[in-house]
Amino acid sequence: MQSIPGDLLAIDRQGRAKTPSLDLELRPAADRICDFDEVLLPFSPEQAVFEAARCIHCPDPAPCVRACPAENDIPSAMWLIEQGRFLDAADLYRQTSSLPEICSRVCPHEALCQGSCVMGKHEEPVQTGMLERFVTDYQRYVGEIFISLPEPSGRRVAVVGAGPSGLACAEQLAQRGHSVTVFDAKPQPGGLLLYGIPNFKLEKDVVLSRMDDLYRMGVKFVGSTFIGRDKTIDDLMTEGFEAAYVAVGTWIDSPMNAEGEDLPGVWKGTEFLIRANVSPAFLPAELKEKPAIGRRVVVIGGGDTASDCLRTALRMGAEDVTCIYRRTENEMPGGTKDRKLAQEEGAHYQFLTQPLRFIAGLDGKLAAIECIRMELGEPDASGRRRPVEVEGSNFILEADTAILALGYWPDETIGQTTPELETHKYGLIVADKQTGQTTRPGVFAGGDAVTGPDLVVTAMAAGRRAAQAIHSYLRTKVN
């Protein structure tokens, strides 16, 4: 942990606690819906120093550190930023996080480090996420990302899945001298970061810059290769890989199982976002064409994917964009920050509304959705109040495009093609929470493929833990 000078003990905590936070600067909604550029304007160096100086440096273990899945040493980073030591602060973040420039953009900080800041009891919490973003961007453009190239170990590891968990594992293994090859079904590495998160939340250049770091470390990437279909885990072992880390995420969109779901104009959330947000250069031929969405777009669901689809549709020129959700706003699983941004940009919400069927027009394409009003009953197995149909409340909602953002399922292919690999819950891989070790010796797993859909930072942290376990495993293996 970064040592803090002794005179820090004498700081005026009361004075810091009364210092107001800087307001985050957003591009005007009318401007930002005209492009896919990032919405949040970065701090200036002066703003970063001011905001970091609000930290009162809680005694260890600080609440913000405990709330961070990566266990970033946030108080020490705040101290370094306050002193203007931006590059040192960035290096400190990189000690515990493989993707700090990305997590600082996509983490729900209000529910993690920032939400745990004790300043939030009386004033606004310290803007920890924005400060992490500032110093890691500063390092990228002003300084240098140091890449260590250790003596090669002679060991080969296959990483299956080039998303946040696989990338973190690959980085940590490469830093230990192992030869790492990352396989992914998509043409380019990045997984969710490149193909799932819209540019206005995470610009592609940020992801591609981090990919370049991994290339410089010697990590190899093999795209357009579906492990379990094009080749199996057993094939990888036969090719000479001594261990494998499976981090394939959960990419299968949950179906709605409603009449008309297969009509032209009804999209799954993942395919819609990929087609709309990703450069054709990174896409296979069958996904290069962008969706024609028309004037009226309806998004079904209440998570972050629903917010991403709403905001994407607005940027594609839709005039009437509505989210329908069968519970109230209080039960929505998605982040409040993204929902607020969507509303500022022009999205509408209809709560306590359930779609029943999709209706075709004379041309055979989607023209309307039959819906019914809901009310909340007793809690279900998830602890949320169960939505109950209000008899006779059916109505028709006109729509040119409907986007289903109902959640994600795991892909069962790897479990079905890998002997001795235990799975559960429709294909999630059974693995040790700390090491990622599966029931198959030499095969480790982590991220959403193990937990189900979760945060980028938790997947990244799982990849780092698994890399340590794989390193220990390789050291015990006899050549």
N, C-alpha and C positions, 0 to 999 in steps of 0.2 A: 504494500500500500504506500502511496506517495506520502512522505513525511511533511507535516505542516509546521511552519516555524512556531517556536514557543510563544512569541508575542501574540499569536492568534487567540490565545486564551484570554487576552485582555481586551478583545474587541468589544465594542458596545453593541451587545446583542439586541438590547431594547431599541436602540436607534435604527439598526438594520431592519428590525421587525416592523418598524413604522414607515419604512421607505416604500412608496407605492411602486407596483410593478409597471413595466412598460406595456402598453397596449400592442398586441400583435397587429402588424400591418398587412391587410389583405388587398389584393387588386380589386377594383370595383367590380361588382357582379356583372354589370352591363358590358364590361371589357372582357372579363375572363371567360364568359360563355362563347366568345368569338374565336377562341383557340383552345389548345390543349396544354398550354404552358402552366407551370406550377402557380398555385393561387397565393401561397404565403410568401410575403417579401422577407428576405433574410435580414438579420441584424447587421448593423454597421459595427466596426470594432468598438466605438465609443458606447454604443447601446449594449453590446455584449459585456463590457467591463462593468457598466452600471448595473445590469440585471444580475450578474454573478455576485456582485457585492452585496446583494440582498440576503444571500445565504447566511444563516446564523451558525452554521457548522455544529449540528447536533452531535452529542457524544456518540461514540460507537456502541452498538451498530445503528447507524442513522436510518430513519424510516425509509428514506428514498432508496437507499442501497438494498434494504430488505425487500422492497417492493419491485426491484428490477430483476427479472429472470436471468439477466447476464451478470448481476452483482457488480455493476460498474461502480467504481469509487467516485461517486458524484460529488461529495463534499470537497475532496481534494482537487477534482477537476474545476469546481467553482473557484477555489482559491487560486489556482493557476491562471484561470481566465481573468480573475480580478486583477492579477498582477500583470496582465498583458502577455502572459506566456502561452499563447494560443497553440503553438506547435507541441509544446510539452503536454498540454491538456489533450490534444488529439492523440498523441502517443499513449497517454494513460487510458483513454477509452479503448484503444486497439489492443491493450493488454487483456481485456476481458470480453471484447466483442469483435466478431469477425466482420460485422456489417454495420458499423456505427453511423455511417453517412446515410444508410438506408433505414435502420431502426429509428433514427432521429426524425425521419419523415413519416413513417407509417405506424409507429407504435401508438396505442391509445394512452398517451402520457397521463391524461387526466384520470385514468384508472390504475396507473402504475406509479412510477417515481414521482411525477408532479402531483398526482392526487394524494400522495402520502406525505408531501411536504408540510411540516408543522406550521409554516407561514399561512397556509390555507385556513387555519382556524380563525384568524383575525383579518388577514389581508389576502391578496392574491398570492398563490404559491409561486415559487421561483420557476421561471420558464426553462426547465431543465432540458426538454427536448430541443427547443430552439437553440440553446447554447451548444448542445452536442452537435447539432447540424452545423452551426457557425464554425466551430473549430475544425471539424473534419473537412468541411468545404474549403476553409482557409488553407488547411494543410495541402489539399489537393491542388489548389491554384497558386499558392505562394511558396509552399515548402516542397517536401518530397516524402513519398510513402516508402519507408525503408523495407526492402525485401531481403530477408536472410536466406542464403543458399547453403545449407549445411552439407556435410559429407554424406553422399548417398548411402543409404542403409542396405540397398540391394533387395529390399522387400517391395512387393507390388500389391496394391490395394485397389479394388474396383468400388467406385461409388455409383450407386444407381439412383439417379434423380439429381438434376442440376438446379434445384431450388435452394432456399435459404439454409436448410439443414444439411443438404449434400455439399453445398459450397463451403460452409463452415467446417465440416468434417475434412474436406479436401485440403483446405487451408492449413488446418492444424496438423494433418498428417504430413503435408509437404514441408512444413517447418521442422518436422522431426526427421527429415531426410528420406521419407518413403516415396516411391514412385506411385503416383495416383492418376488413375484414368476415370473420368466422370462420363457416364452414359446417360443419355436422355432421349425420350421419344420425340421431343421437339427439335427443330433444326438447330436452334441456338441455345446456349446455356443461359440460365437465369430463372427458369421455372416460373413460379407465380410472380416473381419480381419483374420479369420482362413481359410475360404473357397475360398476367391476371390483374395487375394493378395499373389503373389508368395514369397517363402521363401527368395529369394535373395534380396527382398526389405524389408521384415518383417519376421524375423524368428519366427516360431511357439512358441518357448519357451518364447518369449517376451509376446505374447498374453496369453499363458497359465499361466504365472506368475501373470498377472493382473486378470485373472479369479480366481486364488487362493485367491487373496485379497478380491474379492467379496464374495467368499465362506466363508471366515473368518468373513465378515460383517454379515453373516446370510442370504445372498441372496440365494434363491432356484432356481434351473434350471430344467425345464422339456423339454427334447428334443424329437425329432421325433413326434411333435404334431403340426399339421397345423391348426391354428385358422381360422375359417371360413369353414373348412371342417371336421376336427375331432371333434371339438366343436366350438361354436360361442361365440361372445362377450356376448350375452345374457346368455349363459350357465355359463360363468365366473361370471357374476353378481349374478346369482342364487346360485353359489357355495360360495358366501360370499365376493367376492371382491367388494370394494366400489368405485374403480376407475380403469381405464385401460389406458395404454399408448401404442399406436400402432406405431411401428417403424419397419415395415416389409421390408423397402428398395424397390428397383426395380430390381427384379431378372430375369425378362423375357427378353431373348435376342430378339432384333429387327430382324424380318425376312428380307430376301433379296427378296423373292418372285421371284426367278429365276428358270428356268428349270434345273433340276438335283440337286436341293438344298438338296434333301433327299437321295442322293447317299451315300453308305458307303465310308468313307474317307472325308466327309464334316461335320465339327463339328461346333457347336455353341461355342462361346468363353468361356462362363461360365463353361459348362461341361468339355471342354478341360482342363481348368486351374484347376478345382476341381480334376479331375482324375490324372492329371500330378503332382500336387503340394502337395496334402493332403495325409497324412498317411492313409492307408486302415483302421486302427483302428478307425478313425473318420468318416468313410463313410458307407452309407447303402450298402447292398450287390450288388445292381445294378450299383454302381459307383466305385467299388473297382479295376476293371481291368484298367490298364493304356492304353492309346491310342497307337496303332502301326502306326507310322507316315511316315515311309519310308524315302527316301533320299531327296525328294523335297517337301517343305512346302510353301504354299502361305497363307498369312494372309491378310484379306480384312478389311480395316478400318483405322482410323487415330487418335484414342484416346489412352488413357493410357492402356486400355485392349489390344489393338493391340500390343503395345510395350511389354506388359507382355507375350503375346502369342509368339511373335517373339523370345524373350529371352529364354522362356521355351523350345521352339522347338530346339533351338541351344543346350541347355543342355541335351536334349533327344537324341542327336546324328545326327540330320538332317544336311545334307551337304550343301544344297542350300535353304536358307530361304529368302523369298521375301515378302515385304509388298506392296500391290497395293492400291492406294488412288486416288479418282477421281478429287481432286483439287491439288493445289501445296502445298509444305511444309509450306508456309506462312499461309495457311488456316487450317492446322491441329490443332484439339482441344487438343491433348495430350501434355504433358509436354516435353519441349526440352531436359531436362536432361536425361529422360529415352530413348528418341529417339537417343541421342548421344551415350549412353551406348550400345544400341542395335547395332548401326553401328560399334562401336569399337569391338563388339563381333562377327561381321560377317554378320549381317543382311543387305539386300539390299532393296532399295526403288524404286518403279516405280510410279511416280506421273502422274497426268492427265491420269489415266487409270481406266476404268470401266469394271468389269466383266459382261458378258451377260448371260452365261449359263455354266453349269458344264457337262463335257462329260465323259461317262463311257468307260472303256476299255473292252476287251473281257471277263474279269472275272466279269464284272458288277460293279466294283469299280471305284472310281474317277481316271481318267488318265490325264485329261487336262481341261483347262478353256478357253473358248472363251472370249476375251477382245476387247475393242475398245478404241482408243485414244480420249481424251477430250481436249477442250479448254475452257477458262473462259469467260463467257458472263456477262450480267448485274447482279447486286446484287439481291439475293432472299430475302425472308421474314426475314431470319436470319441476313441479312446484308453482308453475304459472297457472292462473285461472283458466279453465277450459272454455273455449268459445262455443257457444250454443246458437244454432240458427233461430232467427225470429220468424215464425211461421207467417207466410203471406207477404214477406217483405222483398220479394224478388224484384229486380229491376235490370234494365239493359244499359250497358255502358259502351258507347261507340269507340272503336279503336282500329287504327291501321296496323299497329304493331303491339304485340304483347311479349314481355320478357319475363321468363320464369327465373326468379332468384330465390330459390327455396332451400338452399343448403347443398351439401356435397356428401357423396358416398365414396368409400375406398374402392379401388380396383382390385378384384380378386385374383388377377392373372398370376402375379408372382407367388401368392400362396398356393395356388393350384398347380404350379409347375415346379415348385421347390420342395423336394422330399424333406421330411423332418421339420419343416417350418410351420409352426402352429399359428393359426389365425382365429379371430373371433369377430363378432359384430359385423357380419357381411364383408369381411376381408381385412380388418385391421390386424396388424401383426402384433403378436404377443412378444414383448421385450422388457428387459429389466429397466426400470425408470432411470437408474443412475448410470448404467454402463451401455445400455442399448443391446446387450447380448440377447439373441433370440434362442429358440429351442434347437436351432441348427448350429453346430459348432463352426466357428469362423464367420458366421453371418450375423451382423448387427443391424439394428434398425432404429429409426427415430423420426421425429417431426410428426406431421399430420398422419402419416401412414401408420403410426402407433397410437396417437392420442385422438385422432379425428381432427376436424378443422379447428385450428387454434391460431395463435399469433405468430408473426414472423420471428419475433425475438425468442419465443419459447422453442420454436423449431431450430433456430440458430444455436441456442444454448445446448439443445440435445445433441446436435452435431458435434459440438466441441467436446462434450462429455464422452461421446462415443469414440472420438478420435483418441482420447487418452486411453480408453479401454482397449481399442484396437492396437495401439502402440504397445501396451503391456502384453497383449495376447501374442503379438509378433515376436516380442523379445523372449517369450517362453517356448516358441516353436523351434523344433530342431530342423536345421537345413536338410 
